[in-house]
Amino acid sequence: MRGTNLPDPCGARVLVAGQEQICMVASDYLCDAPDSTGQRKTCDAAVCEAHAHEIGRNRHLCPACHLKRRDADQQRGLFTSLV
């Protein structure tokens, strides 16, 4: 349909039956992490509700930026996850 602005699909990578695929669900958010390339102010990766990591009021991270942020946490090694 012409003139319809649909949201970009979620670009999160997921495993389905042991094979990596892209989520492709309509995105609810754009990633708010600082852009590492310097091209933009934020990453702006499209991410759906299921794959968004909320870090504040109306602030979300895509899975890749969430992992980078988590791995950058220096105290992460003090605790272990039981998940």
Secondary structure, DSSP 8 states (H G I E B T S, - for coil): -TT-----B---EEEETTEEEE---B-SEE--SB-SSSSSSB---EE-TTT-EEEETTEEE-HHHHHHHHHH-GGGGG-----
